[in-house]
Amino acid sequence: MAEHATRPGLGADLGALGDAASALQRGAGALMEFFMGGKLDQVTLVASPFLDSLAEVAVAHLLLEAAVVAEGRLRADEEDLAHEDVEFYRGKVLAAKYFASYILPQTHARISAIVAGDRSPLDMPDGGFATV
């Protein structure tokens, strides 16, 4: 995918994928630090948001991979394709662009929260859950 990052069209979206993958690596590093520091409760606290981020990066990769293929097909022979095929390929490109623009940026916020290491849910006393 990196070889397509400078292409017009999907270049910015592929760059966003690279940035999100880098953020995911930072999050994985934070999980390793929590684990190695004996903070297993911290690992379980952030496991779900980390896995959400992992899934979003994986889906973005698959969508953008399909979009690169579709964009290549449109560039190569759009005039020879049936109208339905052109719409299908354009849909692949636009779906990937939407995901990269609206869903993928959430990864950065989630990973920043993980790396920050907030423990407030873990530090809440039992009485904090009491109902009066």
Secondary structure, 3 states (H helix, E strand, C coil): CHHHCCCCCCHHHHHHHHHHHHHHHHHHHHHHHHHHCCCHHHHHHHHHHHHHHHHHHHHHHHHHHHHHHHHHHHHHHHHHCCHHHHHHHHHHHHHHHHHHHHHCCHHHHHHHHHHHCCCHHHHCCHHHHCCC
